[in-house]
C-alpha cells in the first residue's frame, strides 16, 4: 500500500470519527490541538487504525503520535510484507 493510499484511508477515518471536513485534513493536523481529541477519542481511533491496517500499535508508540503525518509514517514503517 502506498503512502498516499494510507493517508487517504486515515483521512477518511478521521473525517468520520471526528466529524471533520475531509478537505481540511492534512499531514500537519494535530489530534489534540486541531481536533480537540481527548484520550478516549484517540484510543478508539488507534483501535480503528489497528483493525483497518491489520497492525498493532503499542500504547507507548500511540502516545507519540501527535499529527496525521506521524500516524501515516508509523503505518508505512510497520506495514506487513504480505499486504
C-alpha positions as CSV (number, residue, x, y, z in Angstrom):
1,X,0.0,0.0,0.0
2,X,1.4,3.4,-0.9
3,X,1.9,6.3,1.4
4,X,-0.9,8.2,-0.4
5,X,-3.3,5.3,-0.1
6,X,-2.5,5.0,3.6
7,X,-3.1,8.8,4.1
8,X,-6.4,8.6,2.2
9,X,-7.7,5.8,4.4
10,X,-6.5,7.5,7.6
11,X,-8.1,10.8,6.5
12,X,-11.4,9.0,5.8
13,X,-11.3,7.5,9.3
14,X,-10.6,10.9,10.9
15,X,-13.3,12.7,8.9
16,X,-15.8,10.1,10.1
17,X,-14.7,9.7,13.7
18,X,-14.0,13.3,14.5
19,X,-16.8,14.7,12.2
20,X,-14.3,16.9,10.3
21,X,-14.4,18.1,6.7
22,X,-12.3,15.6,4.7
23,X,-10.8,18.5,2.7
24,X,-9.4,20.1,5.9
25,X,-7.3,17.0,6.8
26,X,-3.6,17.3,6.1
27,X,-0.4,15.8,7.5
28,X,0.2,18.7,9.9
29,X,-3.2,18.3,11.5
30,X,-2.7,17.7,15.3
31,X,-5.2,15.5,17.0
32,X,-5.3,17.3,20.3
33,X,-4.8,20.9,19.1
34,X,-6.8,20.9,15.9
35,X,-9.4,18.1,16.5
36,X,-9.7,18.6,20.3
37,X,-9.4,14.8,20.7
38,X,-9.4,13.5,24.2
39,X,-7.6,10.4,25.3
40,X,-10.7,8.2,24.8
41,X,-11.3,9.6,21.3
42,X,-7.6,8.8,20.4
43,X,-7.7,5.3,21.9
44,X,-10.7,4.5,19.8
45,X,-9.0,6.0,16.7
46,X,-5.9,3.8,17.3
47,X,-8.1,0.7,17.7
48,X,-9.7,1.5,14.4
49,X,-6.3,2.0,12.8
50,X,-5.2,-1.4,14.1
51,X,-8.3,-3.0,12.5
52,X,-8.0,-1.2,9.2
53,X,-4.3,-1.8,8.7
54,X,-4.0,-5.1,10.5
55,X,-1.3,-3.5,12.7
56,X,-0.5,-3.5,16.3
57,X,0.2,-0.1,17.8
58,X,1.6,-0.2,21.3
59,X,0.4,2.3,23.9
60,X,3.9,3.7,24.1
61,X,4.0,4.3,20.4
62,X,0.5,5.7,20.3
63,X,1.3,8.3,22.8
64,X,4.0,9.7,20.4
65,X,1.6,10.1,17.5
66,X,0.5,13.7,17.5
67,X,-0.2,14.5,13.9
68,X,-1.7,12.8,10.9
69,X,1.7,12.7,9.2
70,X,3.2,10.9,12.1
71,X,0.4,8.3,12.0
72,X,0.9,7.8,8.3
73,X,4.7,7.4,8.8
74,X,4.1,4.9,11.5
75,X,1.7,2.8,9.4
76,X,4.1,2.9,6.4
77,X,7.0,1.8,8.6
78,X,5.0,-1.0,10.2
79,X,3.2,-2.5,7.2
80,X,3.5,-6.2,6.9
81,X,5.2,-7.6,3.8
82,X,2.2,-9.6,2.7
83,X,-0.1,-6.6,2.2
